[in-house]
């Protein structure tokens, strides 16, 4: 049996999707960019917290680490915020001031409107939407972004659908920026398995310069390992999984991303200095795709960019 209810999160309203039988739940803040603030799933009758996000509205507003941010119309970085599309050059705000890049789009932390709540015996589903008029500097292409969050017996799924409502073509890429944890397990006690054999090479501004072989195949320990990398996923049509594990507790978080044309064919993995969580960020295009075109989708008027992500615990 599932349920959706609301509660206060500072001055905001938090939506809680619950599995009343298992005690599993998912928390979403539509009015703060649609971020996921909590995800609790169960294994062997024990519940485990799998997402890190600031605990209060004030902390979230003061934080700039993009926990659980939805990233659209571009994820990651554009150097200097400058890109050229169909022969015209555009200038985005350089919101990553330390490096002078435009970063992670601009729908975070905009206000999303709840469009639909749906509860059945098998799942609880929340759909939110952000309607953009074309008034952000450097991106004059209106769109409608809808995100569907679902909690079921299989775990959590997120489905995005970004529709170009402009009268002309528009460049588009989507990503999600969650920080995963396994209760209070430190990063150095975790293992990760990344479904890629190719890593993107970066310059000092974290902009791609090429690619290289990634030789850590299978699960590897994160003890003393620092990652801040983008990976090209192995060619596939279907889903590929990143596995984040706490071997001492026999727990594995499986983050699955839909791949194929216009889907999540890239992945960023980042180990924050706190060493308490790991950012696993599925993205549909490479870093700086607005200039390189690597993974970029050009949406014609009325076309939609969509894809599915899932998180499960086993």
N, C-alpha and C positions, 0 to 999 in steps of 0.2 A: 504494500500500500504506500502510495506516495502523496506528498503534500507540498504546497508552496505557501509560505507566509512571509510577512515583512517585519522588520524591526529597525530601530533607529541606529544609525552609524554617524555619530556627531549630528550634523544638520542634515545628513543625507538619509535616504531609505535604502536599506540592504534587503535584497530578496534571498530567501533561504529555500532551496529545493532539498527535500528530505525523503529518505527511504525510511518509513516508520518501522518497518520490520527489522532492518539491520542497524539503524542508527547512523547510516551514512548520510552525508549532506554536502551541499555545494552552496557557497555564498557569492553573490554578484552585486556590484554597485553600478547600476545603469547610469546614474547621474555623475559618475566619475570615470568616464571612458569605458564603461562596461567591464571593469576589472573584476577578476575572480580574487576574492579576499581569503577564502578558505576552501579546501577540498579535503574531506575526510572519507576514506574508504576503508573497508573491513577485510581482514583475512583471518581465518580460524577464530572467529568470534571476537577478535581484537580490532579496534578502530585505530587508524593511523593518520596523522596530519601530513599532507603531501605538498602543500603550497605555502610559501612564505610571502607575506605582504605586511606592511605596517599595520599596527593594531588599532590606530585611531585615525579619524579624518584629518586632524591637525598634522600628525606624523606623515600621512600620505601626501598632503598638500605641500609639505616642506621637503619631501624626498624627490630626488631626480634620477632614480635608478630604474624607472619604468617597470616596476613589478607588475606582472600580468597585463601589461599594456597591449591593447590592440594597435597594430601599426599599419596605417593606411594613409595616403595612397602609395607610400613607399616605406619599407623597413630599412633599418641600418642607415648607412651614411651616403651623402652626396657631397663631394669636396667643394667647399665654399658655397654650397647651396645652389650651384650653377649647373644647369643642364640645357640641352638643346633637343627640341622635339619638333619634327616636321619642319625643319629649317628655321625655327624661331628659338631664341635663347631666353630662358626664364631664370629669375633670381628668387630663391627661397630664403627665408630667414635662417641664419646660421645659429641654431639653438644649441649646438654642442660648442660652447664658447672656447673651451680649452684647445680644441683642434680646428675650430673655424668651419665645422661641417654642419650641414642640415642633417637631422637625425630623426628617424622613427616616425615620419609622417606628422600629422597634426590632429588626429581624432582623439588622442589622449591628452588631457582628460575631459573631453567635451561631454555634454549632457546627451545621453541616449534616452529615448522615450520607450517605455514598455509598450509593445504592440499586442502581445499575446501571452497568456498563461494557460497551460494545458496540462491536466493531470489525468492519468489513467491508472489502471492496476499495475501497469508495467513500467511507467516512467513519469517524470515531471519535466516539463519543457517550458523554458522562458525565452521569448523572442524580443529583442530590442532593436531600435533603429536610430540612425543618425542621418539627417538630411542636410546636405551641404549645398550652399547656393553658388559657390564659385568665388568667394570673397577673400580667400587666404592668399597672401602675397606669393606669387610665383606658381600658383596652381589654379588657373581660371576655369577648371572643368567641373561643373556640378556633378554630384553623384548621390546615390542613396546606399548606405551601408547597413545591412541587417545581419545580426548575429544571433544564432539559436544555441542556447545552452541546454543540455539534457543530462539528467541523472537517471540511470537505470540500473538493473542488476548487473549489467556488463561494465559499469563504471561511468565515466564522464565523457561526453562528446561535445564538440563545438563545431558549428557549421557557419561559415560566412558566405554572404552573397553581396557583392558590390556591383551596383548597376550604374553605368554611365548614362546620366540624364542630360548631358551636354548635346549641343547640336553638331559637334565635331568629335573626332577621335580623341582619346585620352590615354596617357600612359598609366599603368596600374600595377601594383604589387602589394601583397598583404603578408603580415606576419603576426605572431603572438609571442610575447616576451615573459613567460612565467619563470619564477624561481622555484625549483623543486627542492623539497626536503623530505626526509623520512624521519618524522618525529624530531628528536634532538640529536640524531646521528651526525657527527662532524664529517665534513667532506673527506678528510683523510682516512676515514673508515669506510668509504664507499668505493664501489667500482662502477664503471660505465662501459657500455658497448655502443659504438657509433656506427651506423650502417653506411659507411663511406670508405673509399680507398683514395680519395682525393681531397686535399686541403687547399684552401685559397691562401696565397701569399699576400701579405699586406706591407705597405710602406709605413713610415712613422706616423702618418695620419689615419691609419687603419683603412686605407683605400687599396683595393686589389691591384697587384702588379703581375700576377700570373698564378700558376697552380703547381702543386708538387704531390708526389705520392704520400699517402698517409699509411704508415706501416703498422699502426696499432690495431690489428684486427682481433675481433673477439673482445671479451670483457678484459679491462685492465684496471689496476688500482689507481686511485686518485691521490694517494699519499704523496705529498710534495709535488704534485703535478699542477701546473698553472695552465689553464686553457682560456683563450680569448680568440676563437677561430671560427671561420666559416668553412663548411664542408659541402662538397658537391655529392649528392646522393647517387648511389649506384643506379643505373638505368632500370626503371621498373614501371609497371602500370598496375597500380593497386596501392598497397600500403607498405611502408617500411617503419621499423621500430627502433627507437633509441631506448636502451634499458639502463636504468639507474638503480643500483642495488646496494643493500646493506647486508653483506653476507653473514655477519654475526647474528642477525635477526631473521635470516631467511626471508627477506622481503625484496621484491623487485617492482619498481614502477616502470610501466611500459608506456612510452609516449609514441603513439603511432600517427603518421602523417600520410595523407593521400598524395600519391605521386602521379606523374603523367603530364600531359600538355596543360599548362596553366595552373598546375597544382604545386604542392610543396616539395620542390626538387632541391632545396638547399636547407641548411641547418646551421645555426650558430650555437656554440657551446661556450659558456663563460663560467669560470670559478671565481666568485667575488673574494676579496681579501679577507672577509669575515670567516671564511671556510665553514659556513653553516648551511649553505645551500648551493645548488648548481642551476644556472640558467640554461634551459634547453629550449631554443627558439626556432620553431619551424617557420620558414619564409619561402615565398613563391619565386623570389628572384635573388640574384647575387647582390652583394654590396655594390653600390654605385650603378645599379642596373639602368637607371634613368639616362646614363651616359653610355654605358657599354652595351646595353641591350641584352645582357646575359640573363635570361629568364624573364625579361620584361614582357608583359602582355599589353597590347594596344587594343583597347576596347572601342569598338565603333558605337555610335549612338544606339542606346537601348540594350547593348550587350552587357553580360554579367560575368564577373570573376567569382568563382566559388570553389570551396574545398572543405574537407572534413579532417578534424583532429580528434583523437581519442586518448584518454588516460585511464589505465587500469592498474590494479595492484594484484600481484600474485606471488 
